[in-house]
Amino acid sequence: MNIENRDKLEKWLDQNYWFEDGFISEINESKNGIEIVVGYQTVGTYVAGEKQELKEFSLKPIGIKNWTYKKEQFSPTKESCINGIDLAEKGIGLKFDTESVFELTCESIEISEPKITQTYTKPWISKREIYITTTKKEIPTAKYWIEKLGEYNIKIGFRYFASELIQSEKVPYPDYSGYFIQILNKINETQKGLFFKFVGIEKGELRIGIENGDENEKLFKTIQLIVSDWKNTTINSGNVKFTGKEFKEFLENGKYPERIEKIKNEW
């Protein structure tokens, strides 16, 4: 299909939901021109291991007038969602709304028939955040975290953003969300640490969100090891949901839960 007018391009975008939460899987530039492969998920979820169906189109612009894409600002991949694709302000063209917006305007666009792919949602693990849910009825105190990390020979204290050390007895309890854990000798030279995004009991379950505010890998991994030993615990990292036992095994040898490893092997 060759689109040569703005109304037809708008209709095509509308038929494909403006690629909201879609993806750009390829951008190929050569002496023969440009090819952009775009798509979206039609079946499935974004939870790791779930089967999914993808619909993709190849776009080949003809008579390019403006192309603002820069490789260093955006890397195409099926695994990362974009906000969507919109019409350019004028003429025949597209505005790709990613973390870095770029535009294409041209005389016409050749669009392929849709390619349907059966696949599964690939697992990814966050290096910055975990979300913990457990049947524990009591919220861990500041003293608990200090002592548990001390068992790993890591001496830490509490602070809020850019503050000095706050003694454990002065840390608010039970809700110390908004506070950071930081290694003692780094408190004076940093502003953050491991951030408690939320801490509380909800519907009879303890829920904690932790963010690695200054990318301290050792401290973040250690606190993950601690919570993975809690009983009746679920840990969400990236798009994977683990039991505590499964998460500890992943931290130690990189193995995903069996249900995810099984579907990976099927594909």
Salt bridges, closest charged atoms under 4 A:
GLU56 OE1 - LYS78 NZ 3.41
GLU89 OE2 - LYS95 NZ 3.60
GLU129 OE2 - LYS197 NZ 2.64
GLU147 OE2 - LYS143 NZ 3.98
GLU151 OE1 - LYS148 NZ 3.39
GLU205 OE1 - ARG207 NH2 3.08
GLU211 OE2 - ARG128 NH2 3.21
GLU211 OE1 - LYS197 NZ 3.83
GLU215 OE2 - ARG128 NH1 3.71
ASP229 OD1 - LYS248 NZ 2.91
GLU246 OE2 - ARG259 NH1 3.21
GLU261 OE1 - LYS264 NZ 3.89
